Amino acid sequence: MSGNLYIFAIRDMKRVLSIAISRAAAALLAVSAVVSCMKPFEYGDGFGFIDPVEGTSDRPVRTPTDLKRNVLLLYSAGHTTGIPKYLKEDIDDLKTGWLPDGVGFSNDVVLVYTHLPKNVSGYSWDYSSYNSPVLYRLYAGEDGTVVSDTLCVYPPETVSASAQQLNEVLSYVHEMFPAKGYGMIFSSHASGYLPNTFYNDPGNYIYMESPAGRQTLSVSRPDVPQPVWMREGPMVKSLGYDYFRPGDYVATYEMDLKDFAAAIPMKLDYLLFDACLMGGIEVAYELKGKCGKVGFSQAEVLAEGFDYKTLTSHLLGENPYPQGVCEDYFQQYDILYGNERSATVSLVDCDQLEPLAAVCRELFAKYRNSMNALRAGRVQRYYRYDCHWFYDLYDMVAEAGADSSELARLQEALDLCVDYKAATPEFLPYSYGFSIDVFSGFSMYMPADGNVELDKYYRTLQWNKATLLVE
């Protein structure tokens, strides 16, 4: 995530009235020893769409073929610096859009997982103590108000930027809300495919294999120099970022892309990243088999991020349309001026990535020497400052010397998997930004401007195993 024009804070939109959490649910917030989750109550005429079966059961049989509803989950990992106020306002904006009512098992479901530090006042947040993440359901009440129905309250020490917690939340959603389809919006700091800790301190990164699913903990004293994303400009981190300051030290947690993908227990119809720098082919290919469509930004994400007021109108109903979310995101920036007119976005069909991998494997092998000798200044970039890990996939191959017929084949493969793409002519032109002259819909690592230790990590990614970009 990132911020507005110059201070690069995120989003500030109007609030909406909602029903307060009940006293019983509020009491649960104080429980820290165990996870407190409830079986969701389905209102109205019962479960609906039940297959008759022989025998007796205290719970009716439900299968996805019986169901017509869709489930939308916003996973907002906001126990971090700079953005909690704005992630909260995302949820407030979500409440202003269309919401299904809570009557009947066939109705669509909107779920929100939110983890914020304790708010002191305004922009001030308390990082010295822990706060409980909460999963709740949003629906329209009979009187037109918005109901927040608390389902789970997790221990205050929970790390949301962990594959274990992501899997726990998604598994609960899958079990308790059988549906025709599922979609998720992931909102937090991010830095694409990069491994944990690399973005802020690439010079000291050393690749070491770690057990799958284990979040990375970094501990430092609070007086150490701030990382680049905290000094100025949008704040970014690997995939998810939890920040705690319980004493005279700072503890931060991050999630690895491979662990993130492995934590998803069911195939999602779509996965939209409201986070910086996620728009790489490495991300999409790692998620192949885990989601149908993935929407993301190749560069950083400014100001409002997604338009949460219109989001449900695209993602709920019989045929969810995630492209509409991407279109709204781009259009709200493209009508602005100066630094504020800055956006990149694409929506990719992960089920159509194999032809692209096949073409790239062939071209990477043929032009390996020239790709390894590329000059960074000649290739379209999507980064600012010296965070040089994100270049345009197509432009890299073109600059390496691919001929017109080869580029036509590459473009054909891109057209097959990129459903939608859009980019403004420039990105933060007055804040160390860049022009956007080529836009394929994918960023990619460029080994010629890479790092020996990053190469070691990169070889573990599915994209590299399929294409051998880094031998």
C-alpha positions as CSV (number, residue, x, y, z in Angstrom):
1,M,0.0,0.0,0.0
2,S,1.0,3.6,-0.3
3,G,0.0,7.1,0.4
4,N,-1.5,10.2,-1.2
5,L,0.2,12.8,-3.3
6,Y,3.2,13.8,-1.2
7,I,3.0,12.2,2.2
8,F,1.8,8.9,0.6
9,A,-0.6,7.9,3.3
10,I,-3.5,5.8,2.0
11,R,-7.1,6.6,1.5
12,D,-9.4,8.9,3.4
13,M,-13.1,8.4,2.5
14,K,-16.4,9.0,4.3
15,R,-17.6,6.7,6.9
16,V,-20.9,4.8,7.2
17,L,-23.0,4.0,10.2
18,S,-22.9,0.3,11.2
19,I,-24.4,-1.7,14.1
20,A,-21.9,-2.0,17.0
21,I,-20.6,-5.4,18.0
22,S,-22.7,-6.9,20.7
23,R,-21.6,-6.9,24.3
24,A,-21.0,-10.7,24.1
25,A,-18.8,-10.2,21.0
26,A,-17.0,-7.4,22.7
27,A,-16.2,-9.5,25.6
28,L,-14.7,-12.1,23.3
29,L,-12.2,-9.5,22.2
30,A,-10.5,-9.9,25.6
31,V,-10.0,-13.6,25.2
32,S,-6.4,-14.3,24.2
33,A,-5.8,-17.9,25.2
34,V,-7.6,-19.6,22.3
35,V,-9.3,-18.8,19.1
36,S,-13.0,-18.1,19.6
37,C,-15.0,-18.9,16.5
38,M,-18.7,-19.5,16.1
39,K,-20.7,-21.5,13.6
40,P,-22.4,-18.9,11.5
41,F,-26.2,-18.8,11.7
42,E,-28.0,-18.8,8.4
43,Y,-31.2,-16.8,8.7
44,G,-34.6,-17.4,7.0
45,D,-35.9,-20.7,5.6
46,G,-33.0,-22.8,6.6
47,F,-30.1,-24.0,4.5
48,G,-31.8,-24.4,1.2
49,F,-30.6,-26.3,-1.9
50,I,-30.3,-29.6,0.1
51,D,-29.9,-32.9,-1.6
52,P,-32.3,-35.5,0.0
53,V,-30.2,-38.4,1.5
54,E,-31.1,-41.6,3.3
55,G,-30.7,-41.8,7.0
56,T,-30.6,-39.0,9.5
57,S,-28.3,-36.2,10.2
58,D,-28.3,-33.2,12.5
59,R,-26.6,-31.2,9.7
60,P,-28.0,-31.2,6.1
61,V,-25.7,-32.2,3.2
62,R,-24.6,-29.2,1.1
63,T,-22.4,-29.3,-1.9
64,P,-21.1,-26.5,-4.2
65,T,-23.4,-27.8,-7.0
66,D,-26.4,-27.1,-4.8
67,L,-25.4,-23.6,-4.1
68,K,-25.7,-20.4,-6.2
69,R,-24.0,-18.0,-3.9
70,N,-20.5,-16.5,-3.9
71,V,-18.3,-15.6,-1.0
72,L,-16.1,-12.5,-0.9
73,L,-13.3,-12.2,1.7
74,L,-11.3,-9.1,2.4
75,Y,-8.1,-10.1,4.2
76,S,-6.8,-6.8,5.6
77,A,-3.4,-7.4,7.3
78,G,-3.1,-3.9,8.9
79,H,-1.1,-4.4,12.1
80,T,1.6,-2.4,10.4
81,T,3.0,1.1,10.1
82,G,1.6,4.1,8.2
83,I,-1.6,2.5,6.9
84,P,-3.9,1.3,9.6
85,K,-6.3,4.3,9.5
86,Y,-6.7,3.9,5.8
87,L,-7.3,0.1,5.9
88,K,-10.0,0.8,8.4
89,E,-11.6,3.3,6.1
90,D,-11.5,0.7,3.3
91,I,-13.8,-1.3,5.4
92,D,-16.0,1.7,6.1
93,D,-16.2,2.3,2.3
94,L,-17.1,-1.3,1.7
95,K,-20.1,-0.8,3.9
96,T,-21.4,2.0,1.7
97,G,-21.7,-0.3,-1.3
98,W,-24.3,-2.9,-2.0
99,L,-24.5,-5.7,0.6
100,P,-26.7,-8.8,0.6
101,D,-29.1,-9.3,3.4
102,G,-28.6,-12.0,6.0
103,V,-31.7,-14.0,5.1
104,G,-31.4,-17.3,3.4
105,F,-28.5,-19.7,2.8
106,S,-28.5,-18.9,-0.9
107,N,-27.5,-15.2,-0.5
108,D,-24.0,-14.0,-1.3
109,V,-21.6,-13.6,1.7
110,V,-19.2,-10.7,2.5
111,L,-16.6,-11.4,5.1
112,V,-13.9,-9.2,6.5
113,Y,-10.7,-10.2,8.3
114,T,-9.1,-7.2,9.9
115,H,-6.1,-6.9,12.2
116,L,-5.2,-3.4,13.4
117,P,-3.1,-2.0,16.2
118,K,-4.9,-0.3,19.0
119,N,-6.0,3.2,18.0
120,V,-5.0,6.0,20.4
121,S,-6.5,8.9,18.4
122,G,-6.7,10.0,14.8
123,Y,-3.5,8.8,13.1
124,S,-1.9,7.6,16.4
125,W,-1.7,3.9,16.9
126,D,-0.3,1.9,19.8
127,Y,2.3,-0.7,18.7
128,S,3.5,-1.5,22.2
129,S,0.7,-3.9,22.9
130,Y,-1.1,-6.6,20.9
131,N,-4.6,-6.4,19.5
132,S,-7.0,-9.2,18.4
133,P,-7.7,-9.8,14.8
134,V,-11.4,-10.3,14.0
135,L,-13.3,-12.1,11.3
136,Y,-16.9,-10.8,10.7
137,R,-19.7,-10.9,8.2
138,L,-21.2,-7.8,6.7
139,Y,-24.8,-7.8,5.6
140,A,-27.7,-5.4,5.2
141,G,-30.1,-5.3,8.2
142,E,-33.9,-5.0,7.9
143,D,-33.8,-1.3,8.7
144,G,-31.2,-0.5,6.1
145,T,-28.2,-0.3,8.5
146,V,-25.1,-2.4,8.0
147,V,-24.7,-5.3,10.4
148,S,-21.2,-6.5,11.5
149,D,-21.7,-10.0,12.7
150,T,-18.6,-11.2,14.5
151,L,-17.6,-14.8,13.7
152,C,-14.1,-15.3,15.1
153,V,-11.8,-13.4,17.5
154,Y,-8.2,-14.5,17.4
155,P,-5.5,-14.2,20.1
156,P,-3.9,-10.8,20.3
157,E,-0.5,-12.2,19.5
158,T,-1.7,-13.6,16.2
159,V,0.6,-12.8,13.2
160,S,-1.6,-12.0,10.2
161,A,1.3,-11.9,7.9
162,S,1.8,-15.6,8.1
163,A,0.7,-18.5,6.0
164,Q,-0.6,-20.3,9.0
165,Q,-3.1,-17.6,9.9
166,L,-4.1,-17.1,6.2
167,N,-4.8,-20.8,5.9
168,E,-6.7,-20.9,9.2
169,V,-9.0,-18.0,8.1
170,L,-9.6,-19.4,4.6
171,S,-10.2,-22.9,5.9
172,Y,-12.9,-21.6,8.3
173,V,-14.5,-19.6,5.4
174,H,-14.5,-22.7,3.2
175,E,-16.0,-25.0,5.8
176,M,-18.6,-22.7,7.3
177,F,-19.7,-21.0,4.1
178,P,-20.2,-23.6,1.3
179,A,-20.6,-21.7,-1.9
180,K,-20.4,-21.9,-5.7
181,G,-17.3,-19.7,-5.7
182,Y,-14.9,-17.8,-3.6
183,G,-12.8,-14.7,-4.1
184,M,-10.3,-12.8,-1.9
185,I,-8.9,-9.3,-1.7
186,F,-5.6,-9.1,0.0
187,S,-4.7,-5.7,1.4
188,S,-1.4,-4.8,3.1
189,H,2.2,-3.8,2.4
190,A,3.9,-5.8,-0.3
191,S,6.9,-6.1,-2.5
192,G,6.0,-8.7,-5.1
193,Y,7.9,-12.0,-5.4
194,L,10.9,-10.7,-3.3
195,P,11.8,-12.9,-0.3
196,N,11.4,-11.9,3.3
197,T,13.6,-8.9,4.4
198,F,15.1,-8.4,0.9
199,Y,13.3,-5.2,-0.2
200,N,14.6,-3.1,2.7
201,D,18.0,-4.6,3.0
202,P,19.2,-6.3,-0.1
203,G,22.9,-5.9,0.6
204,N,22.7,-8.0,3.7
205,Y,20.3,-10.7,2.4
206,I,21.6,-14.2,2.4
207,Y,19.5,-17.0,0.9
208,M,18.7,-19.8,3.3
209,E,16.0,-22.4,3.0
210,S,13.4,-22.2,5.7
211,P,10.5,-24.6,6.7
212,A,7.5,-24.0,4.5
213,G,4.8,-21.9,6.1
214,R,7.0,-20.3,8.8
215,Q,6.7,-16.5,8.9
216,T,10.0,-14.6,9.0
217,L,10.7,-12.6,12.2
218,S,13.0,-9.7,12.1
219,V,14.1,-8.0,15.3
220,S,15.8,-4.7,15.6
221,R,16.1,-1.8,18.0
222,P,13.8,1.2,17.3
223,D,16.7,3.6,16.8
224,V,18.0,1.7,13.8
225,P,17.8,3.7,10.4
226,Q,14.4,3.4,8.8
227,P,14.0,1.3,5.7
228,V,13.5,3.0,2.4
229,W,9.8,2.6,2.3
230,M,9.4,4.4,5.7
231,R,11.6,7.4,4.7
232,E,9.6,8.8,1.9
233,G,7.2,7.5,-0.7
234,P,4.8,4.6,-0.6
235,M,5.4,1.9,2.0
236,V,6.1,-1.5,0.6
237,K,7.2,-4.8,2.1
238,S,7.3,-8.4,0.9
239,L,3.9,-10.2,1.0
240,G,2.1,-8.9,4.1
241,Y,3.8,-7.1,7.0
242,D,3.1,-7.2,10.7
243,Y,4.8,-4.6,13.0
244,F,5.1,-4.9,16.7
245,R,7.0,-2.7,19.2
246,P,6.4,-4.3,22.6
247,G,9.5,-3.0,24.3
248,D,12.9,-1.6,23.4
249,Y,12.9,-3.5,20.2
250,V,10.9,-3.8,17.0
251,A,9.5,-7.1,15.7
252,T,8.3,-7.5,12.1
253,Y,6.9,-10.5,10.3
254,E,6.6,-11.2,6.6
255,M,5.2,-13.9,4.4
256,D,6.9,-15.7,1.6
257,L,5.1,-15.9,-1.8
258,K,5.4,-19.7,-2.0
259,D,4.0,-20.1,1.5
260,F,1.2,-17.7,0.7
261,A,0.2,-19.8,-2.3
262,A,0.5,-23.1,-0.4
263,A,-1.8,-21.7,2.3
264,I,-4.8,-21.3,0.1
265,P,-6.9,-24.4,0.8
266,M,-9.4,-24.1,-2.1
267,K,-9.3,-22.7,-5.6
268,L,-10.3,-19.0,-5.7
269,D,-12.2,-17.6,-8.6
270,Y,-10.2,-14.5,-8.2
271,L,-7.5,-12.9,-6.0
272,L,-7.1,-9.2,-6.1
273,F,-4.0,-7.6,-4.5
274,D,-4.6,-4.1,-3.1
275,A,-0.9,-3.8,-2.4
276,C,2.3,-2.6,-4.1
277,L,4.4,-4.3,-6.7
278,M,2.5,-7.6,-6.9
279,G,2.0,-7.5,-10.7
280,G,4.8,-9.8,-11.7
281,I,4.7,-13.0,-13.7
282,E,6.4,-14.7,-10.8
283,V,3.4,-14.0,-8.6
284,A,0.8,-15.1,-11.2
285,Y,2.6,-18.3,-12.0
286,E,3.1,-19.2,-8.3
287,L,-0.7,-18.8,-7.9
288,K,-1.5,-21.0,-10.9
289,G,-3.9,-23.7,-9.8
290,K,-4.8,-21.6,-6.7
291,C,-6.9,-19.0,-8.4
292,G,-8.6,-18.4,-11.7
293,K,-7.9,-14.7,-12.1
294,V,-5.4,-12.5,-10.3
295,G,-5.5,-8.7,-10.4
296,F,-2.5,-6.6,-9.3
297,S,-0.3,-3.5,-9.8
298,Q,3.1,-3.7,-11.4
299,A,4.2,-0.5,-9.6
300,E,3.2,0.9,-6.2
301,V,-0.4,1.6,-5.2
302,L,-1.3,5.2,-4.4
303,A,-4.0,6.9,-2.3
304,E,-7.4,5.3,-2.5
305,G,-6.3,1.9,-3.9
306,F,-9.4,0.0,-5.0
307,D,-12.7,1.7,-5.0
308,Y,-14.3,-0.1,-2.1
309,K,-17.6,1.7,-2.6
310,T,-18.3,0.0,-5.9
311,L,-16.4,-3.2,-5.2
312,T,-19.3,-5.4,-4.2
313,S,-21.3,-4.5,-7.3
314,H,-18.6,-6.2,-9.4
315,L,-17.8,-9.2,-7.2
316,L,-21.2,-10.3,-5.9
317,G,-24.0,-11.8,-7.9
318,E,-24.3,-14.7,-10.3
319,N,-21.2,-13.8,-12.3
320,P,-18.5,-12.0,-10.4
321,Y,-16.5,-9.5,-12.6
322,P,-13.1,-8.8,-11.1
323,Q,-12.2,-6.8,-14.2
324,G,-14.6,-4.2,-13.1
325,V,-12.6,-3.6,-9.9
326,C,-9.5,-3.2,-11.9
327,E,-11.2,-0.8,-14.3
328,D,-12.6,1.3,-11.5
329,Y,-9.2,1.4,-9.9
330,F,-7.5,2.7,-13.0
331,Q,-10.2,5.2,-14.0
332,Q,-10.1,7.0,-10.6
333,Y,-6.5,7.8,-11.2
334,D,-6.4,8.4,-14.9
335,I,-8.7,11.5,-14.6
336,L,-6.3,13.2,-12.1
337,Y,-3.2,15.3,-12.8
338,G,0.5,15.4,-11.9
339,N,1.7,12.8,-9.3
340,E,-1.9,11.8,-8.6
341,R,-2.3,10.4,-12.1
342,S,-0.2,7.3,-11.4
343,A,-1.5,3.8,-11.7
344,T,-0.7,0.4,-13.3
345,V,-3.0,-2.6,-13.2
346,S,-3.7,-5.9,-15.0
347,L,-6.0,-8.8,-14.6
348,V,-4.6,-12.2,-15.6
349,D,-6.1,-15.6,-16.3
350,C,-3.8,-18.0,-14.4
351,D,-5.3,-20.9,-16.3
352,Q,-3.8,-19.6,-19.5
353,L,-0.2,-19.1,-18.4
354,E,1.4,-22.2,-19.9
355,P,1.7,-20.9,-23.5
356,L,3.5,-17.8,-22.1
357,A,5.9,-20.0,-20.2
358,A,6.6,-22.1,-23.2
359,V,7.4,-19.1,-25.4
360,C,9.5,-17.5,-22.7
361,R,11.5,-20.6,-22.0
362,E,12.5,-20.8,-25.7
363,L,13.3,-17.1,-25.9
364,F,15.2,-17.0,-22.6
365,A,17.4,-19.8,-23.8
366,K,18.0,-18.3,-27.3
367,Y,18.8,-14.8,-26.0
368,R,20.4,-15.7,-22.6
369,N,23.7,-14.0,-23.3
370,S,22.1,-10.7,-24.4
371,M,19.6,-10.8,-21.6
372,N,22.4,-11.1,-19.1
373,A,24.1,-8.1,-20.7
374,L,21.1,-5.8,-20.8
375,R,21.5,-2.2,-19.6
376,A,18.9,-1.4,-17.0
377,G,18.3,2.1,-18.4
378,R,17.0,0.7,-21.7
379,V,14.3,-1.5,-20.2
380,Q,10.9,-0.3,-18.9
381,R,11.0,-0.2,-15.1
382,Y,8.2,-0.2,-12.5
383,Y,10.3,0.9,-9.4
384,R,11.5,4.1,-7.8
385,Y,14.8,4.8,-6.0
386,D,17.2,1.9,-6.2
387,C,14.6,-0.9,-5.8
388,H,15.5,-2.3,-9.1
389,W,13.8,-5.7,-9.1
390,F,10.8,-5.0,-11.4
391,Y,11.1,-4.6,-15.2
392,D,8.6,-5.2,-18.1
393,L,8.6,-8.7,-19.3
394,Y,8.0,-7.9,-23.0
395,D,10.4,-5.0,-23.2
396,M,13.2,-7.1,-21.7
397,V,12.8,-9.7,-24.4
398,A,12.6,-7.0,-27.1
399,E,15.7,-5.3,-25.9
400,A,17.5,-8.6,-25.8
401,G,17.1,-8.8,-29.6
402,A,14.1,-10.9,-30.3
403,D,12.9,-10.5,-33.9
404,S,9.4,-9.4,-35.1
405,S,8.1,-12.9,-35.5
406,E,9.3,-13.9,-32.1
407,L,7.8,-10.8,-30.5
408,A,4.5,-11.5,-32.3
409,R,4.5,-15.0,-30.7
410,L,5.2,-13.5,-27.3
411,Q,2.5,-11.0,-27.7
412,E,0.0,-13.7,-28.7
413,A,0.8,-15.6,-25.5
414,L,0.4,-12.4,-23.5
415,D,-2.9,-11.6,-25.1
416,L,-4.2,-15.1,-24.2
417,C,-3.6,-14.7,-20.5
418,V,-3.9,-10.9,-19.9
419,D,-7.6,-10.1,-19.8
420,Y,-7.1,-6.4,-19.0
421,K,-4.2,-4.0,-18.6
422,A,-3.9,-0.2,-18.1
423,A,-1.2,2.2,-17.2
424,T,-1.0,6.0,-16.9
425,P,1.7,7.7,-19.1
426,E,3.8,8.5,-16.1
427,F,4.2,7.2,-12.6
428,L,4.9,9.8,-9.8
429,P,6.8,12.0,-12.3
430,Y,7.6,14.6,-9.5
431,S,8.7,12.0,-6.9
432,Y,11.6,10.1,-8.5
433,G,9.2,8.3,-10.8
434,F,9.3,7.1,-14.4
435,S,7.5,7.2,-17.7
436,I,5.6,4.2,-18.9
437,D,6.2,3.6,-22.6
438,V,5.8,-0.2,-22.8
439,F,3.3,-2.0,-20.7
440,S,2.8,-5.8,-21.2
441,G,0.7,-6.4,-18.0
442,F,3.6,-8.2,-16.3
443,S,6.7,-7.1,-14.4
444,M,9.7,-9.6,-14.1
445,Y,13.0,-9.9,-12.5
446,M,16.0,-9.0,-14.7
447,P,19.1,-11.0,-13.9
448,A,21.4,-8.5,-15.6
449,D,20.4,-6.0,-12.8
450,G,20.1,-8.7,-10.1
451,N,21.8,-10.1,-7.1
452,V,23.7,-13.3,-6.6
453,E,21.8,-14.2,-3.4
454,L,18.4,-13.2,-5.0
455,D,19.3,-15.6,-7.9
456,K,19.5,-18.4,-5.4
457,Y,16.0,-17.7,-4.1
458,Y,14.6,-17.0,-7.6
459,R,15.5,-20.5,-8.7
460,T,12.9,-21.9,-6.2
461,L,10.0,-20.1,-7.8
462,Q,7.7,-22.0,-10.2
463,W,8.2,-19.4,-12.9
464,N,11.9,-20.0,-13.0
465,K,11.5,-23.7,-12.9
466,A,9.3,-23.5,-15.9
467,T,11.4,-21.0,-17.9
468,L,14.9,-21.2,-16.6
469,L,15.3,-17.4,-16.6
470,V,18.0,-17.9,-14.0
471,E,20.0,-21.1,-14.7
